[in-house]
Every structure is written in structure tokens, then in C-alpha cells.
């Protein structure tokens, strides 16, 4: 009996180690050449285990990547037996989380490792060893980021390779060398539309002299539409065009052309029909060019970099004003990620525009300063917003953003933007405070930001409708052509952002309202536009010149040199200044206005690569352009270039004075 008891005890105590030792542990990559058991929402899953890895920084979507449609998409592999996994290596899109999980039964999965977002653009390699997990089924899914997910290769190991990261066979995608050509090709498409548009309007204005010019203009409008449609076809963010849009557009053009030909055949007036249709094609082609032919910002509609400044900048202006935005972002990052996040990180000092490396002492000082201006509730909200933007943008892009030039909206602009961004801010906070953004919260955040960016797009549309109302279809088509093909206002700069368009809308409103006989509203709108961006005040030069001309010729003309329309325009402008400035002082406080002036003078005195105007032209010298003066060894690589521009501007100030 005693022997039986002893044998039973030996069996019980020896079973667990034996089971542990029986875990499968094949050598090499556990996933090499495997086909997935399932891959819902995943395209070309074989690329994950075919042994070829896309190059570092290659495009997220190519012949070497597998695309995951959304956060519900995943790829599942059967390892054949319960297997120990100690290391994982993968290459995925830079600004997303990739979750690796294990399961024994395909029903419940335990997380093994999360590949966090990394710096840089495109496909980026991440890996981890020293993991401890076991299971028969290995699942990979994506979360966070910008909702555009892709993987190139996934490797999993039981025995961690002696060389880490493990050797892989890199294969550069054809899209890699084609990428720059495509970018230039898009510029050529846009230039083609601009040239065709110019020829179109030349032909349009010659219709009175030569009726054949109408057919030339019609053909040119179709050519513009064909160029934009060809480039739009297959755009990632415009799948509807390839599915049904191209057929609707083609049918519309055919109906328009057929009716025009029929009208001519019946000896009826066809000019109005053909001209209006052609102008609509010009508008459509030009608008398509503005959104980069459906590419927008490569893979997203929202310009998160720019939107961050105007959304977060206005929402927390009371706490950050113009100088503390980047400091408090760093303080929030440090609270959540610690000192390791500071390595070789730079920030733009928004007090003097100086670019410098961050030290721990700087961040501790920033924390103290920010704590003095934020309440605990507002600080939690600020942390949540910055965390969400960082998750969507990716760490690399996020860190680069803090080398920009801050939030620079005028107090009048901030008054409206701050009201909009602070609506329901308490309800936007997650129920449970965390250093990570949950997928459901991130989805709501992206939708909220998209709604704010739609305001600017709506103002663009409203502005063009006002031009149509005041000046007609020809002027509208010409303005859309210039807007859609010009560079300084391209989608790349401010498209998909927030609070960037109100000044333009108000300027357009001022001109169109004056044209339609509403001088009081025109003056008010012009003063509003000027208070948003200052330079639109130059539009008042037209009415002022007219008044001055009538004053000089007052003895020769029958009408008063200052009539009731002029008086209403002036009253509207003065009223706008009084009402808006008073409201701004009540909302922002008086100090915001001198702070804005100081901030504006700071930027005026800091040469930037996107400055425009006469001083910028006069400070140009071929030998001091960026490719000769940019020095990456300096804390601010552009320091020599900036100083050279300042010196040249100073030396040529006499020429500026003459002009």
C-alpha cells in the first residue's frame, strides 16, 4: 500500500515538469511558409510568411505588403501543437499598433506582445525577445494609428536567434523607386489641368469672335476631366469612383455632348448648354486636383499635424496661450513615457523660435509651469487629446511636429475656435484614465476631428457658392481652377485642417456682398477677415481708391464723392472692429491681443521656408539657398540659412524702401 502511495505522489509531482518539457519547440521561424487558417479582412496574407521583407521606409501598400482592412481584421496561424514563443519580429506600417496573441483552443487569446508605433514613415521593423508565451494558435491584428494597416513579414521563434534582430531577405518594392516619379507625375497632372484650363478660358473669351472656339473650349474641358478622372481612378480614399463614379461621369458627359450636337443639328442655340456644361467639367476637374486626385494626405483626409495646432491650440489657449503649447505637450509625454522618450528630442521654443535639444531639467521646469495654469480636470483632458493625436500620428511624426512654429491664430479666430473645440469637453474624456487610448475611444476621437475639419471644407464650398451668386459661373470656374492647381494653397499645406479657411470665406463674402449691393455687411465681413489674418485689410484698397478718385474729381462729377453706399461700407467696417474686438477681449482677455502682436513680430523676424512676399523675394541669393547652407551638425540645421537671409534683407533694405 505504501508503495502505491509513493508511486502516486511521484506521478503527481513529476507530471507538471514533464508536461512543460513536452511543449513543442521547433527551431527557426515558426511561421516560415505557413498559410493562415483564417484571414478575415486581410489581403495577400501569403506575403507575411514568404520570406521577403519590404525595405525600411517603403510605402505601406505595395506588392510586398498585406493590408488589414480594419481593427477587426486578423490573420490566424496553426503552429501544429502547443508551442513556446519567446521572440517575435515583424515589419508593419510605422504609426500603428500590431498585437500578437496566442491561444490553445482558438476561442480565448492571451496577448503575447504589442508592436508599438515607431518613428519614421512607411514600413518599419519592430521586434522583441525574452517573451514568455505558449499556444497552438498565433493571431496577429492591428489597432490604433491612422486606420491604414499593413504588414510585410512576421517571424516568431521558440528558440531566440543568436543574432538579433534576425537576418531577413529585404526586397525593395517597385513602388519604392516609383514613388518619387508618382509624386512628380501628380504635379504634372496638376500642371496639365492648369495649362488646359488656361487654354479653355482663352477659347471661351473668343467665342464672340469665332463660334468654333465653343467647340474648342468644350473639348478642352473634357480633356481636363479625363486627366483628373484618370488619376482619380483607383485612389485608395475614393473607391466609389472606380466602382460607379466613372460610369456616372462618363454617361453625364455623353448626354451633355449628345444634346449639344442635337441642338446644333436642329439649328437651335447650343452655346448656353455647351458652355455651362464645360464650366462644370472645369470646376469638377480642378476640385479633384485640389484633393490630390483622391490621395489627400497620402492615406488620410485629415491633416493631423496642422489640425493639432488649431484644435489643441484653441481648446487650451486659456492655459497655454501662444508660448506654452509645446512645453506642456512635452510635460504630458514625460508623465506617461518617462525619461526614455526624451532621447535626442528637439523642441521649438515658442518664446524666441529657437530650436534646441530637450534635457530633463527643461521638462521638469515645463511640468511646474503647466501645473500652474491647468486645473487637474483640464490637464487630464489635455493629456488625453495629446495622447490621441500621438497615437494617430505615430511617435516619429509627433516628435517632428514639436519643431514647427506653434499656434498662431489671432484672438478673433481663437474666440470662435475655442468655443467650438470646448463644446462638451468633459464628456470626451475616457471613463477610465489610462496611458493608452482604447480602440473605441480612438475611433470616436478620429470622428470628432474629422467633423471639425469638415467646417473648413464647408466654408470653401460656401465661398464658391457666393462667387457664383455674385459673379456667375465663369468667375466661379476660374476661381476653382486657380484654387485647385495652385501650390501655396494646395491640400498639402492646409487641406483637411481646422480653422484655416474662415479668413478666406470672410474675404470672399466681403467682395461678393459689395458686388450684390450689401455694403454694410461687406464692411463687417472685411473687418472680420482682416482681424483673422491681418493682410485681407488690403482689399479695402479698392473702395478707398474709388472714394479718393471721386474726391479728386468731385467738381466734375454729378454724384457726391462719398455716397450712402460708401458710408454704409465704412460703418460696417467700424462696427465689425468694435463688435469683434470687444467680444474677443471679453472671451480671451485683453492680454491676448498684445501677445498676438508680439507673436506675429517674432515670426516676421524669423526667416521661414514658406514665407512669401516682397521681403522674401529681395532676400534671395543663389549661393545661400538651403541646399548650400543647411547644416545637420547644428542644433538648428537651418541656422546658417536664417542668418544669411537676415543679412541679405538688411543689406537690401534700401531696395525694399524704393519699391
Secondary structure, DSSP 4 states (H G I P E B T S, - for coil): -HHHHHHHHHHHHHHHHHHHHTSB--SSBTTTTPPPSB-TTBS-GGGGSSSEEEPTT--SSSTT-EEE-STT-EEEEEEEEEEEEEEEEEEEETTSEEEEEEESSSSS-EEEEEE---SSSSEEEEEEEEEEEEEEEEEEEEESTTS-EEEEEEEEESS--SSSSPP-EEE--HHHHHHHHHHHHHHHHHHHHHHHHHHHHHHHTTTTT-THHHHHHHHHHHHHHHHHHHHHTT-TT-HHIIIIIHHHHHHHHHHHHHHHHHHHHTT---HHHHHHHHHHHHHHHHHHHHTGGGTSSSS-SS-HHHHHHHHHHHHTHHHHTTTSHHHHHHHHHHHHH-GGGGTT-EEEETTTTEEEE--HHHHHHHHHHHHHH--HHHHHHHHHHHHHHHHHH-HHHHHHHTTS------HHHHHHHHHHHTTTTGGGS-SS--SS--HHHHHHHHHHHHHHHHHHHHHHHHHHHHHHHHH-HHHHHHHHHHHHH-STT-HHHHTT-SSSSHHHHHHHHHHHHHHTT-HHHHHHHHHHHHHHHSGGGGGHHHHHHHHHHHHHTTTT-SS-SS-HHHHHHHHHHHHHHHHHHHHHHHHH-THHHHHHHHHHHHHHTS--TT--SHHHHHT--GGGSHHHH--TTSSSTTHHHHHHHHHHHHHTHHHHHH-
